[in-house]
């Protein structure tokens, strides 16, 4: 018997509260990571590293805002979602500014998708932890 994984249980609870639980059953959670909340262009909206979560299941990529405080506390809010089969490309780019060495390097993960209804779409994530994006890139 495996040990109880509290983080995985919390991710499952977040999925249960999102989209009326549609992605909480019948799918396996492949990977999840908490990130700073960004908009589709990669601009940071909330610097709290726990303000959003990126979840990859066996069929979906979900990016959700997590309310820690406030009136919607605990209720995740959808920022971006796509079926894995609609992802056309994925790339990780390192951005380093010599003037800002004390902050380290920034890494951008850009995911390009296509659907007949929405056409081509890009979504960009940002972090200073390369390993988070390396895992996402390898899964996609």
Buried (B, 14 or more C-beta within 10 A) or exposed (E): EEEEEEEEEEBBEBBBBBBEEEBBEEBEBBBBBBBBBBEBEBEBEBEBBEBBBBBBBEEBBBBBBBEEEEEEEEBBEEBBBBEBEBBEEBEBEEEEEEEEEEEEEBBBBBBBBEEEEEEEBEBBBBBEEBEBBEBBBEEB
